[in-house]
Amino acid sequence: MDGTARFTREQVILLSFISIIGNIAYIYTWMDEDTGRASWLASFAGILLIIPFSVWIFHVGESYPEGTIFDILETGLGKFVNIFISLIYIFINIAVAVAHLNMFTEMLKVFFLQYTPPWVIMACMILMGVLFLSGKIQSFARLVEILAVLGTINYFMSFMLIFPSNFHLEYIIPVFDTSLYGFIKGVVFMAGGASECLLLLMVIIRFIPDPARHFTWIVKGIVSSAIIFAAAVLIITAMMSPELAKRIAFGGVNAARLIHIGEFIQGLELFVFATYQFIAICKITMYMYCAWTASKKIFNNKKPLLHLFITSIMIFLPSVWLNSYNKAYYLAVFLAEYIILPFLILILLLASISIMIKNNRRGSVPE
């Protein structure tokens, strides 16, 4: 169904942008204790830290045109190794989706839908993801283009209306009010959270023409994400103070509630919430797509819609069972701090070994 799809430069840039700004929109406060006023700078550096790994994926993908990382693993290391790695990959994507869905659902209930059962919100979000993935991946990429641009403009326009009256310079100066160790710890944590982008790249690499030559596409996407997310953290900190920002959830929405324009407009949280809504729709669909793609590979692409349905249920049921912002927050922190990036580095190492094995079998050198 997606074999002939090809992503454009803009789609790759915006897909990487949305895939980075997912759970870190909620859990960046975890590093505030270590980074203090430099949290925005640690966010910027941490996101940039995943550039070498994304470029690695692009160069590995060059060896197997129109194939995913899992196709590369299977050709060199065999089916059983690939299945084992794929199962872990599926589990991680489901866990990340469950965490994001719970945090977004709780935000929606707190501010807008207090009397709506959480499972209804979760079911609607997952149903939208299923509907998007039932069509062509190219159509979903176009949707991401639109929502990413609209969400970014909407977010910053809301805060630009009150600049500089609500922007307190004393909240962000001095910038380095922390130790070097604390700053590095924050950077590494943010890199782990931003590496959710690499989960997506491992399966969409097959849709990028001549990836080794177009690696600058992903670099531009990551740099853009770093600038925009760091600016968002800086705005929240400058409006609320670093001490308050690290103690409350939903920093962007709560900061928007402080906005007053004249006597009649008090609070723009509805507009900022729309940005979180766009991110949630795209991110949950992306996690579902990643898990679905890996599961299809395990079963040789037989009955793909059945696997999509099963994947959606595997996200929905744990989400309803967890049903807690705090638990989802700590799950996302655990995944970012200890799981995602180390696992992805392992996959890249195995994929590189697989390429060497394949080339040795052919009696040729790598291209």
C-alpha positions in Angstrom: 0.0 0.0 0.0 2.9 2.4 0.8 5.5 0.9 -1.4 5.6 3.7 -3.9 5.4 6.6 -1.4 8.1 9.2 -1.3 8.5 11.9 1.2 9.5 15.4 0.3 12.1 17.5 2.1 9.4 19.5 3.9 7.6 16.4 5.0 10.8 14.9 6.4 11.6 18.1 8.3 8.2 18.4 9.8 7.8 14.7 10.6 11.1 14.9 12.5 9.9 18.1 14.2 6.6 16.5 15.5 8.3 13.2 16.4 10.8 15.1 18.6 8.3 17.4 20.4 6.2 14.6 22.0 6.6 13.5 25.5 9.3 16.1 26.2 6.6 18.7 26.0 5.4 17.2 29.4 8.5 15.7 31.0 11.1 18.5 30.4 10.4 19.7 33.9 12.1 16.6 35.2 15.5 18.1 34.4 14.7 21.6 35.9 16.1 20.6 39.3 19.4 19.9 37.7 19.5 22.7 35.1 17.7 25.6 36.8 17.5 28.6 34.6 19.5 26.9 31.9 16.7 24.4 31.1 16.0 26.0 27.8 19.7 25.8 26.8 19.9 22.2 28.0 16.8 21.4 25.8 18.5 23.0 22.8 21.7 21.1 23.3 20.0 17.8 24.1 17.9 17.8 21.0 20.9 18.6 18.8 22.7 15.6 20.4 20.5 13.1 18.4 21.8 14.5 15.0 24.7 11.9 14.7 22.3 9.0 15.3 19.8 10.3 12.8 22.5 10.7 10.2 23.6 7.1 11.1 20.1 5.8 10.3 20.2 7.6 6.9 23.5 6.1 5.9 22.5 2.6 7.1 19.2 2.9 5.2 21.2 3.6 2.0 22.2 0.0 1.9 18.6 -1.3 1.6 16.6 1.0 -0.6 12.8 1.0 0.1 13.5 -1.1 3.3 13.3 -0.4 7.0 16.0 -1.0 9.6 14.3 -4.3 10.3 14.7 -5.5 6.7 18.4 -4.8 7.1 18.6 -6.7 10.4 16.9 -9.7 8.8 19.2 -9.9 5.8 22.3 -10.1 7.8 21.4 -11.5 11.2 18.5 -13.7 10.4 14.8 -13.8 11.1 14.9 -14.8 14.8 17.2 -12.0 15.8 15.0 -9.6 13.9 11.9 -10.8 15.5 13.4 -10.5 19.0 14.5 -6.9 18.3 11.2 -6.1 16.7 9.2 -7.2 19.7 11.2 -5.0 22.0 10.8 -2.1 19.5 7.0 -2.7 19.4 6.8 -2.8 23.2 8.7 0.5 23.5 6.5 2.3 21.0 3.4 1.1 22.8 4.8 2.2 26.2 5.6 5.7 24.8 2.2 5.9 23.2 0.5 4.9 26.5 2.5 7.6 28.4 1.7 10.3 25.9 -2.0 9.4 25.7 -2.5 9.4 29.4 -0.7 12.8 29.9 -2.7 14.4 27.1 -6.0 12.9 28.4 -5.4 14.3 31.9 -4.6 17.7 30.5 -7.8 17.7 28.5 -9.9 16.6 31.5 -8.3 19.2 33.8 -9.0 22.2 31.6 -12.0 21.3 29.4 -13.7 17.9 29.8 -13.9 17.3 33.5 -16.9 15.0 33.3 -15.9 12.9 30.3 -14.6 9.4 31.1 -10.9 9.1 30.3 -11.5 6.0 28.2 -13.8 7.9 25.8 -11.0 10.5 25.1 -8.4 7.7 24.7 -10.7 5.8 22.3 -11.3 8.8 20.2 -7.6 9.6 19.9 -6.8 6.0 18.9 -9.6 5.8 16.5 -8.3 8.9 14.7 -4.9 7.2 14.5 -6.4 4.1 13.0 -8.3 6.1 10.4 -5.2 8.1 9.4 -3.2 4.9 9.0 -5.9 3.1 7.1 -5.1 5.3 4.1 -1.7 6.1 2.5 1.2 7.2 4.6 1.8 10.0 2.2 -1.6 11.5 3.2 -0.7 11.3 6.9 2.6 13.0 6.1 0.7 15.9 4.4 -1.5 16.1 7.5 1.5 16.4 9.7 2.8 19.2 7.5 -0.3 21.2 8.0 -0.7 20.5 11.8 3.0 21.2 12.6 2.9 24.6 10.9 -0.5 25.6 12.4 0.5 24.4 15.8 3.8 26.3 15.9 2.2 29.5 14.6 -0.7 29.2 17.0 1.6 28.6 20.0 4.0 31.5 19.5 1.4 34.0 18.3 -0.5 33.5 21.6 2.5 34.4 23.6 3.7 37.2 21.3 0.5 39.1 22.1 1.8 39.8 25.6 5.5 40.3 24.9 7.3 41.9 26.7 4.8 42.8 29.5 4.7 39.3 31.0 8.3 38.5 30.1 10.5 38.7 33.3 14.2 38.9 32.5 15.1 38.2 36.1 13.6 34.7 35.8 16.2 33.6 33.2 19.3 35.6 34.3 21.8 34.4 35.3 21.5 31.6 32.8 24.0 29.2 34.4 22.9 29.0 38.0 23.7 25.3 38.0 26.7 23.0 38.1 28.3 21.6 34.9 27.3 18.1 36.0 23.7 19.2 36.4 23.6 20.8 33.0 25.2 17.8 31.3 22.7 15.5 33.1 19.8 17.6 31.7 21.3 17.6 28.2 21.6 13.8 28.2 18.0 13.4 29.6 16.6 15.6 26.9 18.6 13.7 24.2 16.9 10.5 25.5 13.5 12.1 25.2 14.1 13.6 21.8 15.3 10.2 20.5 11.7 9.2 20.0 12.3 10.8 16.6 14.7 7.9 15.9 12.0 5.4 16.5 10.1 6.9 13.6 13.1 7.3 11.3 13.9 3.6 11.5 10.7 2.7 9.6 10.1 5.8 7.4 13.7 5.7 6.0 12.3 3.5 3.2 10.2 6.5 2.0 13.2 8.9 1.7 14.8 8.9 -1.7 18.6 8.4 -1.7 18.8 8.9 2.1 22.6 9.2 2.3 22.6 12.2 0.0 19.6 13.8 1.7 20.7 13.5 5.3 20.6 17.3 5.6 16.8 17.0 5.6 16.7 15.4 9.0 19.5 17.7 10.3 17.4 20.7 9.4 14.3 19.2 11.1 16.2 18.5 14.3 17.8 21.9 14.4 14.4 23.5 13.8 13.0 21.4 16.6 15.8 22.4 19.0 15.3 26.1 18.3 11.5 26.0 18.7 11.3 23.9 21.7 14.1 25.8 23.5 12.2 29.0 22.7 9.0 27.5 24.2 10.8 26.5 27.4 12.4 30.0 27.6 9.0 31.7 27.3 7.4 29.5 30.0 10.3 30.1 32.4 10.3 33.8 31.8 6.6 34.1 32.5 6.3 31.8 35.5 9.8 31.6 37.0 11.9 28.4 37.0 10.8 27.5 40.5 7.1 27.5 39.6 7.6 26.1 36.1 9.2 22.9 37.5 6.4 22.3 40.0 3.4 22.4 37.8 2.1 20.2 34.9 1.1 21.5 31.5 3.5 24.5 31.6 2.5 25.9 28.2 -1.2 25.9 29.0 -0.8 27.2 32.5 1.4 30.0 31.2 -1.2 30.9 28.6 -3.8 31.3 31.5 -1.7 34.2 32.8 -2.2 36.2 29.6 -4.5 39.2 30.0 -5.2 41.5 27.0 -7.2 44.5 28.1 -10.3 43.9 30.3 -12.1 41.4 28.2 -9.5 38.7 27.2 -8.2 36.8 30.1 -6.3 33.6 29.4 -5.5 32.1 26.0 -5.1 28.5 27.1 -7.7 27.3 24.5 -5.4 28.4 21.7 -2.2 26.9 23.3 -4.1 23.7 24.0 -4.8 23.3 20.3 -1.1 23.0 19.7 -0.9 20.2 22.3 -3.9 18.6 20.5 -2.1 18.6 17.2 1.0 17.1 18.7 -1.0 14.4 20.4 -2.9 13.4 17.3 0.3 13.1 15.2 2.5 11.5 17.9 0.0 8.8 18.9 -0.5 8.0 15.2 3.3 7.8 14.7 3.8 5.4 17.6 1.0 3.3 16.3 2.5 3.3 12.8 6.0 2.3 14.1 4.6 -0.7 16.2 2.3 -1.7 13.3 5.1 -1.6 10.7 7.3 -3.9 12.9 4.5 -6.3 13.6 3.7 -6.5 9.8 7.3 -7.4 9.2 7.2 -10.2 11.7 4.1 -11.8 10.0 5.3 -11.1 6.4 2.8 -8.3 5.8 -0.2 -10.7 6.0 -3.5 -9.1 7.0 -2.1 -5.7 7.7 -5.4 -4.1 8.8 -5.9 -6.9 11.4 -2.4 -6.0 12.7 -3.4 -2.4 12.8 -6.5 -3.2 14.9 -4.5 -5.4 17.3 -1.8 -2.6 17.6 -4.5 -0.1 18.5 -6.0 -2.4 21.1 -2.5 -2.9 22.6 -2.2 0.8 23.1 -5.8 1.4 24.3 -6.0 -1.3 27.0 -2.8 -0.4 28.9 -3.7 3.3 28.6 -7.1 2.7 30.3 -5.5 0.5 32.9 -2.8 3.0 33.7 -5.2 6.0 33.8 -2.9 8.3 35.7 -0.9 11.4 34.8 1.7 10.8 37.4 2.3 7.2 36.4 2.5 8.2 32.8 4.9 11.0 33.6 7.3 8.7 35.4 6.9 6.0 32.7 7.9 8.6 30.1 10.8 9.8 32.2 12.0 6.2 32.7 11.9 5.5 29.0 13.7 8.8 28.1 16.4 8.3 30.8 17.2 4.7 30.5 15.6 2.9 27.6 15.0 4.6 24.2 18.4 5.9 23.1 20.5 3.0 24.4 18.1 0.5 22.6 18.3 2.5 19.4 22.0 2.6 19.5 22.0 -1.2 19.9 19.8 -1.5 16.8 22.1 0.7 14.8 25.1 -1.3 15.8 23.4 -4.5 14.9 22.2 -3.0 11.5 25.8 -1.9 10.7 27.0 -5.4 11.6 24.3 -6.9 9.4 25.4 -4.8 6.4 29.0 -6.0 6.9 27.8 -9.6 7.0 25.7 -9.1 3.9 28.6 -7.5 2.0 31.0 -10.2 3.0 28.6 -12.8 1.7 28.5 -11.1 -1.6 32.3 -10.8 -1.6 32.0 -7.0 -2.1 32.9 -3.9 -0.1 30.4 -1.4 1.3 29.3 1.3 -1.2 
